[in-house]
């Protein structure tokens, strides 16, 4: 994999924090920034993935509701009536 040099602009206080963090980790500035960007991109969730997850959870919720309703119908037909025990 080739490396391409780029130029970015950072406010001085942010650059100072980057340099301090890189020193603490024993990394160069470039390595620290590269690894930080890789972590940030790995944690990013695309809108498509979120939409698919929402649709899946909605389907599961509907399946659970239908299953519960089916169970209640079967239970009502097969179980004896509920009677509260006295004190």
N, CA, C and O atoms as a CHARMM CRD file, in Angstrom:
* protein
*
  348
    1    1 UNK  N      0.85000  -1.16500   0.00000 PROA 1      0.00000
    2    1 UNK  CA     0.00000   0.00000   0.00000 PROA 1      0.00000
    3    1 UNK  C      0.89300   1.22400   0.00000 PROA 1      0.00000
    4    1 UNK  O      1.76200   1.37100   0.85900 PROA 1      0.00000
    5    2 UNK  N      0.67900   2.08200  -0.94800 PROA 2      0.00000
    6    2 UNK  CA     1.46300   3.29000  -1.03200 PROA 2      0.00000
    7    2 UNK  C      0.98600   4.33800  -0.04600 PROA 2      0.00000
    8    2 UNK  O     -0.14200   4.28600   0.44500 PROA 2      0.00000
    9    3 UNK  N      1.85000   5.27500   0.23200 PROA 3      0.00000
   10    3 UNK  CA     1.51700   6.36100   1.14000 PROA 3      0.00000
   11    3 UNK  C      1.49400   7.64900   0.35000 PROA 3      0.00000
   12    3 UNK  O      2.39600   7.91900  -0.44400 PROA 3      0.00000
   13    4 UNK  N      0.47500   8.43300   0.56500 PROA 4      0.00000
   14    4 UNK  CA     0.34900   9.72900  -0.08900 PROA 4      0.00000
   15    4 UNK  C      0.40100  10.79700   0.98500 PROA 4      0.00000
   16    4 UNK  O     -0.33400  10.72900   1.97000 PROA 4      0.00000
   17    5 UNK  N      1.25500  11.77400   0.80100 PROA 5      0.00000
   18    5 UNK  CA     1.34800  12.86800   1.75500 PROA 5      0.00000
   19    5 UNK  C      0.25200  13.87500   1.45300 PROA 5      0.00000
   20    5 UNK  O     -0.03400  14.18800   0.29700 PROA 5      0.00000
   21    6 UNK  N     -0.35400  14.37400   2.52300 PROA 6      0.00000
   22    6 UNK  CA    -1.37800  15.40900   2.38500 PROA 6      0.00000
   23    6 UNK  C     -1.04200  16.52700   3.35900 PROA 6      0.00000
   24    6 UNK  O     -0.22900  16.34900   4.26500 PROA 6      0.00000
   25    7 UNK  N     -1.66000  17.65700   3.17000 PROA 7      0.00000
   26    7 UNK  CA    -1.52000  18.76400   4.10800 PROA 7      0.00000
   27    7 UNK  C     -2.87500  19.05500   4.71900 PROA 7      0.00000
   28    7 UNK  O     -3.88000  19.12800   4.01200 PROA 7      0.00000
   29    8 UNK  N     -2.90300  19.22000   6.03000 PROA 8      0.00000
   30    8 UNK  CA    -4.14700  19.59200   6.69200 PROA 8      0.00000
   31    8 UNK  C     -3.86400  20.78400   7.59300 PROA 8      0.00000
   32    8 UNK  O     -2.72800  21.01800   8.00500 PROA 8      0.00000
   33    9 UNK  N     -4.90300  21.51700   7.88300 PROA 9      0.00000
   34    9 UNK  CA    -4.77200  22.67200   8.77000 PROA 9      0.00000
   35    9 UNK  C     -5.46400  22.36300  10.08100 PROA 9      0.00000
   36    9 UNK  O     -6.61300  21.92200  10.10000 PROA 9      0.00000
   37   10 UNK  N     -4.75400  22.59700  11.18200 PROA 10     0.00000
   38   10 UNK  CA    -5.30300  22.36800  12.51600 PROA 10     0.00000
   39   10 UNK  C     -5.05400  23.59900  13.37000 PROA 10     0.00000
   40   10 UNK  O     -4.02500  24.25900  13.22300 PROA 10     0.00000
   41   11 UNK  N     -5.97700  23.91200  14.25200 PROA 11     0.00000
   42   11 UNK  CA    -5.69400  24.99000  15.20700 PROA 11     0.00000
   43   11 UNK  C     -4.51300  24.57900  16.09100 PROA 11     0.00000
   44   11 UNK  O     -4.36200  23.40100  16.41500 PROA 11     0.00000
   45   12 UNK  N     -3.69800  25.52400  16.47100 PROA 12     0.00000
   46   12 UNK  CA    -2.49700  25.23100  17.25400 PROA 12     0.00000
   47   12 UNK  C     -2.80900  24.40400  18.50700 PROA 12     0.00000
   48   12 UNK  O     -2.09400  23.43800  18.77600 PROA 12     0.00000
   49   13 UNK  N     -3.85200  24.74500  19.28600 PROA 13     0.00000
   50   13 UNK  CA    -4.11100  23.94200  20.49300 PROA 13     0.00000
   51   13 UNK  C     -4.39900  22.46400  20.17400 PROA 13     0.00000
   52   13 UNK  O     -3.99500  21.57700  20.92600 PROA 13     0.00000
   53   14 UNK  N     -5.08500  22.21000  19.08100 PROA 14     0.00000
   54   14 UNK  CA    -5.35900  20.82600  18.70100 PROA 14     0.00000
   55   14 UNK  C     -4.07700  20.12100  18.28400 PROA 14     0.00000
   56   14 UNK  O     -3.84800  18.97200  18.66500 PROA 14     0.00000
   57   15 UNK  N     -3.24700  20.79000  17.51200 PROA 15     0.00000
   58   15 UNK  CA    -1.97700  20.20400  17.09500 PROA 15     0.00000
   59   15 UNK  C     -1.09500  19.89100  18.30500 PROA 15     0.00000
   60   15 UNK  O     -0.42000  18.86200  18.33800 PROA 15     0.00000
   61   16 UNK  N     -1.10300  20.77500  19.28700 PROA 16     0.00000
   62   16 UNK  CA    -0.31900  20.53300  20.49600 PROA 16     0.00000
   63   16 UNK  C     -0.83200  19.29600  21.24200 PROA 16     0.00000
   64   16 UNK  O     -0.04400  18.51500  21.77500 PROA 16     0.00000
   65   17 UNK  N     -2.14700  19.12700  21.27500 PROA 17     0.00000
   66   17 UNK  CA    -2.72200  17.93200  21.91700 PROA 17     0.00000
   67   17 UNK  C     -2.36300  16.67600  21.13700 PROA 17     0.00000
   68   17 UNK  O     -2.05100  15.64500  21.73200 PROA 17     0.00000
   69   18 UNK  N     -2.40500  16.75500  19.80700 PROA 18     0.00000
   70   18 UNK  CA    -2.02900  15.60900  18.96200 PROA 18     0.00000
   71   18 UNK  C     -0.57900  15.23200  19.22100 PROA 18     0.00000
   72   18 UNK  O     -0.26200  14.06000  19.42600 PROA 18     0.00000
   73   19 UNK  N      0.29300  16.22100  19.21200 PROA 19     0.00000
   74   19 UNK  CA     1.71600  15.94100  19.42900 PROA 19     0.00000
   75   19 UNK  C      1.97100  15.34400  20.80500 PROA 19     0.00000
   76   19 UNK  O      2.77200  14.42000  20.94100 PROA 19     0.00000
   77   20 UNK  N      1.29300  15.86500  21.83100 PROA 20     0.00000
   78   20 UNK  CA     1.47800  15.33700  23.19000 PROA 20     0.00000
   79   20 UNK  C      0.98500  13.88900  23.27100 PROA 20     0.00000
   80   20 UNK  O      1.64600  13.04000  23.86900 PROA 20     0.00000
   81   21 UNK  N     -0.15900  13.61400  22.67800 PROA 21     0.00000
   82   21 UNK  CA    -0.69100  12.24700  22.69700 PROA 21     0.00000
   83   21 UNK  C      0.22500  11.30400  21.92800 PROA 21     0.00000
   84   21 UNK  O      0.46700  10.18000  22.36800 PROA 21     0.00000
   85   22 UNK  N      0.73000  11.74500  20.80000 PROA 22     0.00000
   86   22 UNK  CA     1.64400  10.91700  20.00900 PROA 22     0.00000
   87   22 UNK  C      2.90600  10.59500  20.81600 PROA 22     0.00000
   88   22 UNK  O      3.37000   9.45500  20.81700 PROA 22     0.00000
   89   23 UNK  N      3.45700  11.59800  21.49900 PROA 23     0.00000
   90   23 UNK  CA     4.65400  11.36400  22.33200 PROA 23     0.00000
   91   23 UNK  C      4.35400  10.33300  23.42300 PROA 23     0.00000
   92   23 UNK  O      5.14700   9.42000  23.65200 PROA 23     0.00000
   93   24 UNK  N      3.20100  10.48100  24.09800 PROA 24     0.00000
   94   24 UNK  CA     2.85000   9.53300  25.16100 PROA 24     0.00000
   95   24 UNK  C      2.76600   8.10700  24.64000 PROA 24     0.00000
   96   24 UNK  O      3.10400   7.15900  25.34900 PROA 24     0.00000
   97   25 UNK  N      2.31500   7.95800  23.40300 PROA 25     0.00000
   98   25 UNK  CA     2.16900   6.62900  22.80900 PROA 25     0.00000
   99   25 UNK  C      3.42800   6.16200  22.08800 PROA 25     0.00000
  100   25 UNK  O      3.48100   5.03300  21.59900 PROA 25     0.00000
  101   26 UNK  N      4.43600   7.02100  22.01900 PROA 26     0.00000
  102   26 UNK  CA     5.66400   6.67400  21.32100 PROA 26     0.00000
  103   26 UNK  C      5.46600   6.57800  19.81400 PROA 26     0.00000
  104   26 UNK  O      6.09900   5.75700  19.14800 PROA 26     0.00000
  105   27 UNK  N      4.59300   7.41200  19.28500 PROA 27     0.00000
  106   27 UNK  CA     4.29200   7.39700  17.85400 PROA 27     0.00000
  107   27 UNK  C      4.69900   8.72300  17.22600 PROA 27     0.00000
  108   27 UNK  O      4.83600   9.74400  17.89900 PROA 27     0.00000
  109   28 UNK  N      4.88500   8.67000  15.92200 PROA 28     0.00000
  110   28 UNK  CA     5.08400   9.92100  15.19800 PROA 28     0.00000
  111   28 UNK  C      3.72900  10.60800  15.06900 PROA 28     0.00000
  112   28 UNK  O      2.68700   9.98300  15.26700 PROA 28     0.00000
  113   29 UNK  N      3.74800  11.87600  14.74100 PROA 29     0.00000
  114   29 UNK  CA     2.50500  12.60500  14.51100 PROA 29     0.00000
  115   29 UNK  C      1.68800  11.92300  13.41500 PROA 29     0.00000
  116   29 UNK  O      0.48000  11.73500  13.56000 PROA 29     0.00000
  117   30 UNK  N      2.35500  11.55500  12.31600 PROA 30     0.00000
  118   30 UNK  CA     1.64300  10.91700  11.19700 PROA 30     0.00000
  119   30 UNK  C      1.00300   9.60200  11.61700 PROA 30     0.00000
  120   30 UNK  O     -0.14700   9.32500  11.27500 PROA 30     0.00000
  121   31 UNK  N      1.75700   8.79000  12.36500 PROA 31     0.00000
  122   31 UNK  CA     1.21200   7.50300  12.79600 PROA 31     0.00000
  123   31 UNK  C      0.01800   7.70700  13.72100 PROA 31     0.00000
  124   31 UNK  O     -0.99000   7.01000  13.59900 PROA 31     0.00000
  125   32 UNK  N      0.12600   8.65700  14.64300 PROA 32     0.00000
  126   32 UNK  CA    -0.97000   8.92200  15.56600 PROA 32     0.00000
  127   32 UNK  C     -2.22000   9.36800  14.80800 PROA 32     0.00000
  128   32 UNK  O     -3.31300   8.86000  15.05600 PROA 32     0.00000
  129   33 UNK  N     -2.05700  10.31500  13.88700 PROA 33     0.00000
  130   33 UNK  CA    -3.20100  10.81500  13.11400 PROA 33     0.00000
  131   33 UNK  C     -3.78500   9.69400  12.25800 PROA 33     0.00000
  132   33 UNK  O     -5.00500   9.55000  12.18400 PROA 33     0.00000
  133   34 UNK  N     -2.93500   8.90000  11.61200 PROA 34     0.00000
  134   34 UNK  CA    -3.40200   7.79200  10.76300 PROA 34     0.00000
  135   34 UNK  C     -4.22200   6.79400  11.58500 PROA 34     0.00000
  136   34 UNK  O     -5.31600   6.40000  11.18200 PROA 34     0.00000
  137   35 UNK  N     -3.68500   6.39200  12.73600 PROA 35     0.00000
  138   35 UNK  CA    -4.40300   5.41600  13.57300 PROA 35     0.00000
  139   35 UNK  C     -5.70100   6.00100  14.12700 PROA 35     0.00000
  140   35 UNK  O     -6.70900   5.30100  14.22500 PROA 35     0.00000
  141   36 UNK  N     -5.67400   7.26900  14.48300 PROA 36     0.00000
  142   36 UNK  CA    -6.88500   7.92000  14.99200 PROA 36     0.00000
  143   36 UNK  C     -7.96700   7.96400  13.91800 PROA 36     0.00000
  144   36 UNK  O     -9.13800   7.70500  14.19500 PROA 36     0.00000
  145   37 UNK  N     -7.57200   8.29000  12.70200 PROA 37     0.00000
  146   37 UNK  CA    -8.53500   8.30900  11.59200 PROA 37     0.00000
  147   37 UNK  C     -9.06700   6.91200  11.30100 PROA 37     0.00000
  148   37 UNK  O    -10.25900   6.74800  11.04300 PROA 37     0.00000
  149   38 UNK  N     -8.20500   5.91200  11.33700 PROA 38     0.00000
  150   38 UNK  CA    -8.65500   4.53300  11.10300 PROA 38     0.00000
  151   38 UNK  C     -9.67900   4.11800  12.14700 PROA 38     0.00000
  152   38 UNK  O    -10.69300   3.50700  11.80900 PROA 38     0.00000
  153   39 UNK  N     -9.42500   4.44300  13.42800 PROA 39     0.00000
  154   39 UNK  CA   -10.38000   4.10500  14.49300 PROA 39     0.00000
  155   39 UNK  C    -11.70600   4.82200  14.28400 PROA 39     0.00000
  156   39 UNK  O    -12.77100   4.21700  14.41000 PROA 39     0.00000
  157   40 UNK  N    -11.64200   6.11300  13.96500 PROA 40     0.00000
  158   40 UNK  CA   -12.86100   6.89300  13.77200 PROA 40     0.00000
  159   40 UNK  C    -13.68800   6.32800  12.61100 PROA 40     0.00000
  160   40 UNK  O    -14.91100   6.23200  12.71000 PROA 40     0.00000
  161   41 UNK  N    -13.03000   5.96200  11.52800 PROA 41     0.00000
  162   41 UNK  CA   -13.74700   5.42200  10.37200 PROA 41     0.00000
  163   41 UNK  C    -14.29700   4.02900  10.65300 PROA 41     0.00000
  164   41 UNK  O    -15.36600   3.67700  10.15400 PROA 41     0.00000
  165   42 UNK  N    -13.58400   3.23200  11.44600 PROA 42     0.00000
  166   42 UNK  CA   -14.06100   1.88800  11.78500 PROA 42     0.00000
  167   42 UNK  C    -15.30200   1.95900  12.65600 PROA 42     0.00000
  168   42 UNK  O    -16.15700   1.07500  12.58900 PROA 42     0.00000
  169   43 UNK  N    -15.41400   3.00400  13.47900 PROA 43     0.00000
  170   43 UNK  CA   -16.55600   3.15400  14.37400 PROA 43     0.00000
  171   43 UNK  C    -17.76200   3.77200  13.67400 PROA 43     0.00000
  172   43 UNK  O    -18.87400   3.73000  14.20100 PROA 43     0.00000
  173   44 UNK  N    -17.55200   4.33400  12.51300 PROA 44     0.00000
  174   44 UNK  CA   -18.63800   4.99600  11.79200 PROA 44     0.00000
  175   44 UNK  C    -19.65500   3.97100  11.29600 PROA 44     0.00000
  176   44 UNK  O    -19.28400   2.93900  10.73800 PROA 44     0.00000
  177   45 UNK  N    -20.91600   4.25800  11.49900 PROA 45     0.00000
  178   45 UNK  CA   -21.98200   3.37400  11.03700 PROA 45     0.00000
  179   45 UNK  C    -22.72400   4.09700   9.91800 PROA 45     0.00000
  180   45 UNK  O    -23.16200   5.23600  10.08100 PROA 45     0.00000
  181   46 UNK  N    -22.85800   3.42400   8.79100 PROA 46     0.00000
  182   46 UNK  CA   -23.49500   4.07400   7.64600 PROA 46     0.00000
  183   46 UNK  C    -25.00400   4.17600   7.85000 PROA 46     0.00000
  184   46 UNK  O    -25.59700   3.35100   8.54600 PROA 46     0.00000
  185   47 UNK  N    -25.62300   5.18400   7.24600 PROA 47     0.00000
  186   47 UNK  CA   -27.07600   5.32000   7.33800 PROA 47     0.00000
  187   47 UNK  C    -27.80700   4.08100   6.80700 PROA 47     0.00000
  188   47 UNK  O    -28.87000   3.73000   7.31900 PROA 47     0.00000
  189   48 UNK  N    -27.25900   3.42300   5.80300 PROA 48     0.00000
  190   48 UNK  CA   -27.88100   2.21800   5.25600 PROA 48     0.00000
  191   48 UNK  C    -27.92700   1.11200   6.29700 PROA 48     0.00000
  192   48 UNK  O    -28.94100   0.42900   6.44100 PROA 48     0.00000
  193   49 UNK  N    -26.82000   0.93300   7.02900 PROA 49     0.00000
  194   49 UNK  CA   -26.77100  -0.10300   8.06300 PROA 49     0.00000
  195   49 UNK  C    -27.77800   0.21400   9.15500 PROA 49     0.00000
  196   49 UNK  O    -28.47000  -0.68300   9.63700 PROA 49     0.00000
  197   50 UNK  N    -27.87100   1.48700   9.55400 PROA 50     0.00000
  198   50 UNK  CA   -28.84200   1.87000  10.57300 PROA 50     0.00000
  199   50 UNK  C    -30.26700   1.61400  10.11100 PROA 50     0.00000
  200   50 UNK  O    -31.09000   1.12900  10.88700 PROA 50     0.00000
  201   51 UNK  N    -30.57000   1.93400   8.85800 PROA 51     0.00000
  202   51 UNK  CA   -31.91600   1.70300   8.32500 PROA 51     0.00000
  203   51 UNK  C    -32.23800   0.21600   8.30400 PROA 51     0.00000
  204   51 UNK  O    -33.34900  -0.18600   8.65100 PROA 51     0.00000
  205   52 UNK  N    -31.27200  -0.60200   7.90000 PROA 52     0.00000
  206   52 UNK  CA   -31.50200  -2.05100   7.88300 PROA 52     0.00000
  207   52 UNK  C    -31.71000  -2.59700   9.29000 PROA 52     0.00000
  208   52 UNK  O    -32.54700  -3.47600   9.49700 PROA 52     0.00000
  209   53 UNK  N    -30.96100  -2.08700  10.25100 PROA 53     0.00000
  210   53 UNK  CA   -31.11400  -2.53600  11.64200 PROA 53     0.00000
  211   53 UNK  C    -32.48600  -2.14100  12.17900 PROA 53     0.00000
  212   53 UNK  O    -33.14500  -2.93900  12.84500 PROA 53     0.00000
  213   54 UNK  N    -32.91500  -0.91800  11.89400 PROA 54     0.00000
  214   54 UNK  CA   -34.24600  -0.48000  12.34700 PROA 54     0.00000
  215   54 UNK  C    -35.34100  -1.36300  11.75300 PROA 54     0.00000
  216   54 UNK  O    -36.28100  -1.74700  12.44900 PROA 54     0.00000
  217   55 UNK  N    -35.21700  -1.68000  10.47400 PROA 55     0.00000
  218   55 UNK  CA   -36.22600  -2.52900   9.82700 PROA 55     0.00000
  219   55 UNK  C    -36.22400  -3.92700  10.44200 PROA 55     0.00000
  220   55 UNK  O    -37.28600  -4.51200  10.65700 PROA 55     0.00000
  221   56 UNK  N    -35.04900  -4.46000  10.72200 PROA 56     0.00000
  222   56 UNK  CA   -34.95100  -5.78300  11.32700 PROA 56     0.00000
  223   56 UNK  C    -35.57000  -5.79400  12.71700 PROA 56     0.00000
  224   56 UNK  O    -36.32500  -6.70500  13.05400 PROA 56     0.00000
  225   57 UNK  N    -35.25300  -4.78100  13.53000 PROA 57     0.00000
  226   57 UNK  CA   -35.82200  -4.72400  14.87300 PROA 57     0.00000
  227   57 UNK  C    -37.33900  -4.54400  14.82800 PROA 57     0.00000
  228   57 UNK  O    -38.05100  -5.10300  15.66300 PROA 57     0.00000
  229   58 UNK  N    -37.83400  -3.78000  13.87800 PROA 58     0.00000
  230   58 UNK  CA   -39.28400  -3.61300  13.74600 PROA 58     0.00000
  231   58 UNK  C    -39.93600  -4.94600  13.39700 PROA 58     0.00000
  232   58 UNK  O    -40.99700  -5.27600  13.92800 PROA 58     0.00000
  233   59 UNK  N    -39.30400  -5.72000  12.49800 PROA 59     0.00000
  234   59 UNK  CA   -39.84700  -7.02200  12.12900 PROA 59     0.00000
  235   59 UNK  C    -39.82500  -7.98100  13.32000 PROA 59     0.00000
  236   59 UNK  O    -40.77300  -8.73700  13.52900 PROA 59     0.00000
  237   60 UNK  N    -38.75200  -7.94700  14.09200 PROA 60     0.00000
  238   60 UNK  CA   -38.66200  -8.81000  15.27400 PROA 60     0.00000
  239   60 UNK  C    -39.74900  -8.42800  16.27000 PROA 60     0.00000
  240   60 UNK  O    -40.40100  -9.29500  16.85100 PROA 60     0.00000
  241   61 UNK  N    -39.94100  -7.13200  16.46200 PROA 61     0.00000
  242   61 UNK  CA   -40.96300  -6.67100  17.39300 PROA 61     0.00000
  243   61 UNK  C    -42.34200  -7.16000  16.95000 PROA 61     0.00000
  244   61 UNK  O    -43.13500  -7.61300  17.77500 PROA 61     0.00000
  245   62 UNK  N    -42.62800  -7.07000  15.65300 PROA 62     0.00000
  246   62 UNK  CA   -43.92000  -7.52600  15.13400 PROA 62     0.00000
  247   62 UNK  C    -44.06100  -9.03500  15.30400 PROA 62     0.00000
  248   62 UNK  O    -45.13000  -9.51600  15.67700 PROA 62     0.00000
  249   63 UNK  N    -42.98600  -9.79100  15.03200 PROA 63     0.00000
  250   63 UNK  CA   -43.02500 -11.25000  15.22600 PROA 63     0.00000
  251   63 UNK  C    -43.25800 -11.60100  16.69100 PROA 63     0.00000
  252   63 UNK  O    -44.02600 -12.51200  16.99900 PROA 63     0.00000
  253   64 UNK  N    -42.59500 -10.87700  17.59600 PROA 64     0.00000
  254   64 UNK  CA   -42.77800 -11.12500  19.02500 PROA 64     0.00000
  255   64 UNK  C    -44.22000 -10.84500  19.45200 PROA 64     0.00000
  256   64 UNK  O    -44.79800 -11.60500  20.22900 PROA 64     0.00000
  257   65 UNK  N    -44.79200  -9.76600  18.94900 PROA 65     0.00000
  258   65 UNK  CA   -46.17000  -9.41600  19.28200 PROA 65     0.00000
  259   65 UNK  C    -47.11600 -10.50400  18.78000 PROA 65     0.00000
  260   65 UNK  O    -48.01100 -10.93500  19.50700 PROA 65     0.00000
  261   66 UNK  N    -46.91900 -10.94500  17.54700 PROA 66     0.00000
  262   66 UNK  CA   -47.78900 -11.98700  16.98900 PROA 66     0.00000
  263   66 UNK  C    -47.64400 -13.28700  17.76900 PROA 66     0.00000
  264   66 UNK  O    -48.63700 -13.96700  18.02800 PROA 66     0.00000
  265   67 UNK  N    -46.42600 -13.63900  18.14400 PROA 67     0.00000
  266   67 UNK  CA   -46.19000 -14.85700  18.91600 PROA 67     0.00000
  267   67 UNK  C    -46.87300 -14.77200  20.27400 PROA 67     0.00000
  268   67 UNK  O    -47.48700 -15.74000  20.72100 PROA 67     0.00000
  269   68 UNK  N    -46.77100 -13.62000  20.93300 PROA 68     0.00000
  270   68 UNK  CA   -47.42000 -13.43900  22.23300 PROA 68     0.00000
  271   68 UNK  C    -48.93400 -13.55100  22.11000 PROA 68     0.00000
  272   68 UNK  O    -49.58300 -14.16800  22.95500 PROA 68     0.00000
  273   69 UNK  N    -49.48900 -12.96600  21.07500 PROA 69     0.00000
  274   69 UNK  CA   -50.94100 -13.06000  20.87200 PROA 69     0.00000
  275   69 UNK  C    -51.36400 -14.49400  20.60700 PROA 69     0.00000
  276   69 UNK  O    -52.39400 -14.93500  21.11700 PROA 69     0.00000
  277   70 UNK  N    -50.58400 -15.23600  19.81400 PROA 70     0.00000
  278   70 UNK  CA   -50.87900 -16.64400  19.55900 PROA 70     0.00000
  279   70 UNK  C    -50.79700 -17.45100  20.84700 PROA 70     0.00000
  280   70 UNK  O    -51.64200 -18.31000  21.10000 PROA 70     0.00000
  281   71 UNK  N    -49.78500 -17.17900  21.66100 PROA 71     0.00000
  282   71 UNK  CA   -49.62600 -17.90300  22.92000 PROA 71     0.00000
  283   71 UNK  C    -50.81200 -17.63600  23.83400 PROA 71     0.00000
  284   71 UNK  O    -51.33800 -18.56100  24.45200 PROA 71     0.00000
  285   72 UNK  N    -51.23700 -16.38400  23.92700 PROA 72     0.00000
  286   72 UNK  CA   -52.37000 -16.06100  24.79100 PROA 72     0.00000
  287   72 UNK  C    -53.61900 -16.79600  24.35200 PROA 72     0.00000
  288   72 UNK  O    -54.38500 -17.27200  25.19100 PROA 72     0.00000
  289   73 UNK  N    -53.83600 -16.89500  23.05500 PROA 73     0.00000
  290   73 UNK  CA   -55.01100 -17.61000  22.54900 PROA 73     0.00000
  291   73 UNK  C    -54.93700 -19.08700  22.91100 PROA 73     0.00000
  292   73 UNK  O    -55.93000 -19.66800  23.34800 PROA 73     0.00000
  293   74 UNK  N    -53.77600 -19.69600  22.73500 PROA 74     0.00000
  294   74 UNK  CA   -53.60100 -21.11800  23.07700 PROA 74     0.00000
  295   74 UNK  C    -53.74100 -21.30300  24.58100 PROA 74     0.00000
  296   74 UNK  O    -54.39100 -22.25000  25.02400 PROA 74     0.00000
  297   75 UNK  N    -53.15700 -20.43400  25.35900 PROA 75     0.00000
  298   75 UNK  CA   -53.23600 -20.54500  26.81700 PROA 75     0.00000
  299   75 UNK  C    -54.67500 -20.41100  27.29000 PROA 75     0.00000
  300   75 UNK  O    -55.10300 -21.14300  28.18200 PROA 75     0.00000
  301   76 UNK  N    -55.42000 -19.49200  26.70800 PROA 76     0.00000
  302   76 UNK  CA   -56.81000 -19.30600  27.11300 PROA 76     0.00000
  303   76 UNK  C    -57.64100 -20.54600  26.81400 PROA 76     0.00000
  304   76 UNK  O    -58.58700 -20.84700  27.54200 PROA 76     0.00000
  305   77 UNK  N    -57.30000 -21.26500  25.75500 PROA 77     0.00000
  306   77 UNK  CA   -58.05600 -22.46400  25.37700 PROA 77     0.00000
  307   77 UNK  C    -57.66500 -23.67800  26.21100 PROA 77     0.00000
  308   77 UNK  O    -58.49600 -24.55900  26.43000 PROA 77     0.00000
  309   78 UNK  N    -56.43400 -23.74700  26.67600 PROA 78     0.00000
  310   78 UNK  CA   -55.94600 -24.98100  27.29900 PROA 78     0.00000
  311   78 UNK  C    -55.74400 -24.90700  28.80300 PROA 78     0.00000
  312   78 UNK  O    -55.78500 -25.93900  29.47300 PROA 78     0.00000
  313   79 UNK  N    -55.52800 -23.73400  29.34700 PROA 79     0.00000
  314   79 UNK  CA   -55.27300 -23.63000  30.78400 PROA 79     0.00000
  315   79 UNK  C    -56.58200 -23.43400  31.54800 PROA 79     0.00000
  316   79 UNK  O    -57.53200 -22.84300  31.03400 PROA 79     0.00000
  317   80 UNK  N    -56.61700 -23.93500  32.77800 PROA 80     0.00000
  318   80 UNK  CA   -57.81500 -23.70400  33.58200 PROA 80     0.00000
  319   80 UNK  C    -57.91500 -22.20300  33.91200 PROA 80     0.00000
  320   80 UNK  O    -56.91000 -21.49300  33.87700 PROA 80     0.00000
  321   81 UNK  N    -59.09600 -21.73600  34.22100 PROA 81     0.00000
  322   81 UNK  CA   -59.25800 -20.31800  34.55600 PROA 81     0.00000
  323   81 UNK  C    -58.39600 -19.94100  35.75400 PROA 81     0.00000
  324   81 UNK  O    -58.18100 -20.74900  36.65700 PROA 81     0.00000
  325   82 UNK  N    -57.91700 -18.73200  35.75000 PROA 82     0.00000
  326   82 UNK  CA   -57.08200 -18.23100  36.83500 PROA 82     0.00000
  327   82 UNK  C    -57.95700 -17.87600  38.01300 PROA 82     0.00000
  328   82 UNK  O    -58.97100 -17.19400  37.86800 PROA 82     0.00000
  329   83 UNK  N    -57.56100 -18.34200  39.17400 PROA 83     0.00000
  330   83 UNK  CA   -58.28100 -17.99700  40.39700 PROA 83     0.00000
  331   83 UNK  C    -57.26700 -17.47800  41.40000 PROA 83     0.00000
  332   83 UNK  O    -56.24000 -18.11100  41.64400 PROA 83     0.00000
  333   84 UNK  N    -57.55800 -16.32700  41.97600 PROA 84     0.00000
  334   84 UNK  CA   -56.66300 -15.76500  42.97800 PROA 84     0.00000
  335   84 UNK  C    -56.79600 -16.53900  44.26900 PROA 84     0.00000
  336   84 UNK  O    -57.89900 -16.90600  44.67400 PROA 84     0.00000
  337   85 UNK  N    -55.68300 -16.78300  44.90700 PROA 85     0.00000
  338   85 UNK  CA   -55.69500 -17.45100  46.20300 PROA 85     0.00000
  339   85 UNK  C    -56.08500 -16.45500  47.26800 PROA 85     0.00000
  340   85 UNK  O    -55.69800 -15.28800  47.19900 PROA 85     0.00000
  341   86 UNK  N    -56.83100 -16.88500  48.23200 PROA 86     0.00000
  342   86 UNK  CA   -57.24800 -16.01700  49.31900 PROA 86     0.00000
  343   86 UNK  C    -56.11000 -15.72000  50.27800 PROA 86     0.00000
  344   86 UNK  O    -55.06800 -16.37300  50.22400 PROA 86     0.00000
  345   87 UNK  N    -56.29900 -14.73000  51.16700 PROA 87     0.00000
  346   87 UNK  CA   -55.23600 -14.36300  52.11500 PROA 87     0.00000
  347   87 UNK  C    -54.87700 -15.42000  53.09300 PROA 87     0.00000
  348   87 UNK  O    -53.99800 -15.21300  53.93000 PROA 87     0.00000
